Amino acid sequence: MTENQILALISSVLVLILLLRGSRLPNRGVLPQIAIWLAIFALLGLSYKVFQPT
């Protein structure tokens, strides 16, 4: 697998997890959702830094 395919797979899994959690859990407020999105963006940034093209 190429680096782009790995990043696409990771992002797809993260979106799937986010959608599944949102459909199963009741609405608990804005703060947990903000924390989840910040974690997703941090993971995407870290993965880009690790797998960035040279």
PyMOL commands that set and color helices and strands:
alter all, ss='L'
color gray80, all
select helices_A, chain A and resi 3-24+30-51
alter helices_A, ss='H'
color red, helices_A
deselect
rebuild
show_as cartoon
